[in-house]
Amino acid sequence: MDLLMTFIWPAMLVLLVLVPLSIVLYIMLQRRRQRLAARYSRLGFVQGAMGRGPGMQRHIPPALFLTGFTILMVALARPQTVVSLPKQEGTVILAFDDSGSMAADDLKPTRMEAAKTAARDFVQRQPLSVQIGVVAFSDSGFTVQVPTNDKDAILAAINRLTPQRGTSLANGVLASLNAIAVGAGQAPHLYSNLTPTPTPTPTPVPKGTYTSAVIVLLTDGENNESPDPLAAAQTAADRGVRIYTVGIGSAAGTTLHVNGFVVHTQLDEAMLQQIAQLTDGTYYNAENAQDLRKIYDNLNPQLVIKPEKTEVTSIFAGASILALLIGGVFSLLWFSRLP
């Protein structure tokens, strides 16, 4: 917990001026009590009143009551401080290869629909502290949904995915990194070969900027478009983004019949393994829909320690009540009355 404290309603702290006034009033009342006791003692009404009283003990309950009311006044100002708490959070980008071969039906009903079903199950299980974005890539890459915890928006983005053209793994990675940047409140800073070079050149992002972000890169084919996938993976690694690569199909290759066309698709497992290794991620191979669901089960966001400004009014209110109760108990036990 940070020692620095701020207040949501700082104007309420003006009530603290009552504390020194209460102390002055208490001292005045005690002196008046002593004068009266001394006067009655001289008149013979009080025998031995001076020196045989409770002494300093009588000041303890009032002091506890004053402490309790002081803490309560601070609580009325709604104090808040920075507290570091462990929580499950992060950003997950679901990057789907939407090339034409994803319409193949060797995974029922199709590769794309099986991938979408597994992704929807994953989204439904995530806490609201996890931001999820959706990216689609074929011969280019684009963000379908920026990272959000709005599950309806995420599911709607997944449902809109349909098979398109070729496969560019690098554009899928670059589009995912841009989505992460946008989700973090920054401007996109990575550009593919299909995007005009900006002027001026964007400022590079420091290494390790997005250590709580991961990309799930799902593809069923080999890379057949530029730029270089390994260069894009190195960019992700420099920013601390892990890439979990998911391959659908086999390295031997398969001939598929898609929409009346014969398509030969071959999974480049070596490339996907290198991408995962470069970014400290993991490569998975999914041969059926059940494998896909198991893969998503292993994609748990990290448990991180993040400092957050937290209101601590309840702590102060509880401390004030405790001080008042202790003061009341002492007063009743010692003097059979409340201060």
TATACOR-V988283 format. One record per residue. RES is the residue in one letter. OMEGA is omega in degrees with one decimal (* if undefined). Layout:
res: (RES	RES)
omega: (OMEGA	OMEGA)
This chain:
res: (M	D	L	L	M	T	F	I	W	P	A	M	L	V	L	L	V	L	V	P	L	S	I	V	L	Y	I	M	L	Q	R	R	R	Q	R	L	A	A	R	Y	S	R	L	G	F	V	Q	G	A	M	G	R	G	P	G	M	Q	R	H	I	P	P	A	L	F	L	T	G	F	T	I	L	M	V	A	L	A	R	P	Q	T	V	V	S	L	P	K	Q	E	G	T	V	I	L	A	F	D	D	S	G	S	M	A	A	D	D	L	K	P	T	R	M	E	A	A	K	T	A	A	R	D	F	V	Q	R	Q	P	L	S	V	Q	I	G	V	V	A	F	S	D	S	G	F	T	V	Q	V	P	T	N	D	K	D	A	I	L	A	A	I	N	R	L	T	P	Q	R	G	T	S	L	A	N	G	V	L	A	S	L	N	A	I	A	V	G	A	G	Q	A	P	H	L	Y	S	N	L	T	P	T	P	T	P	T	P	T	P	V	P	K	G	T	Y	T	S	A	V	I	V	L	L	T	D	G	E	N	N	E	S	P	D	P	L	A	A	A	Q	T	A	A	D	R	G	V	R	I	Y	T	V	G	I	G	S	A	A	G	T	T	L	H	V	N	G	F	V	V	H	T	Q	L	D	E	A	M	L	Q	Q	I	A	Q	L	T	D	G	T	Y	Y	N	A	E	N	A	Q	D	L	R	K	I	Y	D	N	L	N	P	Q	L	V	I	K	P	E	K	T	E	V	T	S	I	F	A	G	A	S	I	L	A	L	L	I	G	G	V	F	S	L	L	W	F	S	R	L	P)
omega: (178.9	178.9	178.8	-176.3	174.6	-175.5	178.5	176.7	-176.0	-179.4	-179.2	-179.7	177.4	178.7	-179.2	176.9	178.1	-177.9	178.5	177.3	178.2	178.9	178.6	179.6	179.4	179.6	178.6	179.4	178.5	178.1	177.1	178.4	179.7	178.5	178.8	179.3	-180.0	-179.6	-179.3	178.0	178.7	179.7	177.1	179.9	-177.9	179.9	176.5	-178.7	-178.6	174.4	-179.4	-178.3	-178.1	177.5	-176.5	-177.9	-177.1	-179.8	-174.9	179.2	177.3	179.5	177.6	177.3	179.5	177.3	179.4	179.2	177.8	178.8	179.4	177.8	176.4	179.3	179.5	178.4	178.5	-179.8	175.1	-179.2	179.8	-178.8	177.6	-177.2	176.0	177.8	178.1	-179.9	179.6	178.3	178.3	175.6	176.0	-176.6	-175.5	166.5	179.5	174.5	-174.3	-177.8	178.0	175.6	179.9	-173.8	175.6	164.8	-172.8	-5.4	170.9	177.4	-178.9	-178.1	177.2	178.4	-179.9	179.3	178.9	179.6	178.8	177.5	179.2	-178.9	-176.9	-175.9	-174.1	174.8	-177.7	179.0	179.3	176.7	-178.5	175.3	-179.1	178.3	174.5	177.9	171.4	172.7	172.0	179.2	178.1	-179.4	176.3	178.7	176.0	-178.0	-179.4	172.5	175.5	-173.8	178.5	179.6	179.9	-179.0	178.0	178.6	177.9	-178.6	-178.0	-175.7	176.4	179.2	-178.2	-169.0	-173.4	-175.9	173.4	-179.2	-178.3	179.0	174.6	178.7	-177.8	177.5	178.7	178.2	175.8	178.2	177.5	179.5	179.0	178.3	178.4	177.3	179.5	177.3	175.1	-174.6	179.9	-173.8	179.0	179.2	179.9	-177.5	179.6	179.0	-176.6	173.5	-1.0	178.9	-179.7	178.0	179.7	177.5	-178.8	177.5	176.9	-176.7	-172.9	-174.9	179.4	-178.5	175.9	175.4	172.8	-175.1	-175.3	-178.7	179.0	-176.1	178.1	-179.9	178.8	178.3	173.9	3.7	-175.2	179.7	-177.7	175.7	177.2	178.5	178.1	175.6	177.5	180.0	179.3	179.9	178.0	-178.6	175.9	177.5	173.2	-178.8	-178.8	179.6	176.4	-179.8	-176.3	178.3	179.7	179.9	-177.5	174.2	-174.5	175.2	-174.8	176.1	177.7	179.4	174.4	-175.6	174.0	-179.7	-178.4	-177.1	178.2	-177.0	-178.6	178.9	179.9	177.2	178.7	178.8	179.3	-177.8	-179.9	-173.2	-178.7	176.1	-177.6	175.1	176.6	173.1	-178.7	179.8	177.8	-176.3	179.2	176.5	179.7	-179.7	179.2	178.9	179.6	177.7	-178.3	-176.4	-179.8	176.3	-175.6	170.5	-175.0	173.9	-175.3	177.5	179.1	176.5	-173.5	176.7	-176.5	-179.9	-176.7	179.0	179.8	179.0	178.6	179.0	179.8	178.6	179.1	179.5	178.6	179.6	179.8	177.9	179.1	178.9	179.3	-178.6	179.5	-179.4	-174.2	-172.2	179.7	178.5	173.4	-179.0	*)
